Amino acid sequence: MTSLEKNESRLVAIVTGANSGVGFGIVQRLLEIHPGMTVVLACRNYGRASRACTRLLAQFPTADIHIELVDLSSVQSVLEFSQRIIVKYPHVNSLFLNAASLSTHGIRWGDLFWLFFKDPVGLMESSSATLQVRNEFNADGMCAMFASNVFGHYVMTRELEPLLEASGGGRIMWTSSPTAEKKLFNSKDWQGLASELPYEASKWACDLIGIGSNSRYQEKRQKILSYSTSPGVVASSIGNLPTWIRRLRILLHYLFRFCGVASQNITGYKGAIASVFVSTEPPTLLDYRYRYTSATSPWGTSYVAASPVHDFDYDSARDLIQNCEITYQMWKSRLQDKVAENI
């Protein structure tokens, strides 16, 4: 790894959850396009991040890769991470909000078999047959899945807005999901504590914030663009399912892809194409009201599909962003007071 020079022309990208899966694929694709780019691997576990860095340097020997630890479920950790980034880098061109958590404690076997015959494609594109952990609180007293998948990223975007704007046109890529749907999200339960599918609810929240934030950036005349992207279906270890189930799913993913189901990207590298596409295309060719989704042909060719987010509600987006903003400001004030007390 080389040290970053304070060079205004150097591209800087931050990728959360970059040690594996889609995050790792995003870094690979970025370095293929911009070999001189500085990439920050924003990860929770240093060992995993270090191993990922070693693999990346073996593939890109001259790459400028840095590791920064962050626990997205902890507001304090995100604030400390953001301050380190502000000190070390003059700007941030691209912020990939990729990391996600899915807590499960089993399979809904009845639903699985029923969906296999009723809606096999839906089964392969969703995690609705899993028993997701509900009413799970983290140490900050928030819904654990919402904190990791949404709120931690929201705090990061707010803290890094000055660096994104300093790049002259920073872009934020919020990672959504093919299963994100309006009916799974309740504005009154915006953290998804009571939701039967809190993961899917959190991904709709990513759509709401990813698209809805553009209104505020435009009102404040900030040179920042925010997008919603989806990796399609990737065979990752998220969800902590047994190994044999994951292996069986991979075989089924290939079968469904061969039959023409384009969402079956399977590898993190193929799943990463949409986020990288949105980060590199001229903004005049993009529409932030769309979700950009990674797709793969039956013969393995990757491409990006863009479509409007069905049933998107700007009022719900405004309300969710307001709730996140109030909570963000409360936590920031609380932690600042705590620091002041210790001086």
Secondary structure by P-SEA (a helix, b strand, c coil): cccccccccbbbbbbccccccaaaaaaaaaaaacccbbbbbccccaaaaaaaaaaaaaaccccbbbbbbbccccaaaaaaaaaaaaaccccccbbbcccbbbbbcccaaaaaaaaacccaaaaaacccccccccccccccccaaaaaaccaaaaaaaaaaaaaaaaacbbbbbbbbcccccccccccccccccccccaaaaaaaaaaaaaccaaaaaaaaccccccbbbbccccccccccccaaaaaaaaaaaaaaaaaccccccccccccaaaaaaaaccccccccccbbbbbbbccccccbbbbbccccccaaaaaaaaaaaaaaaaaaaaaaaaaaaaac
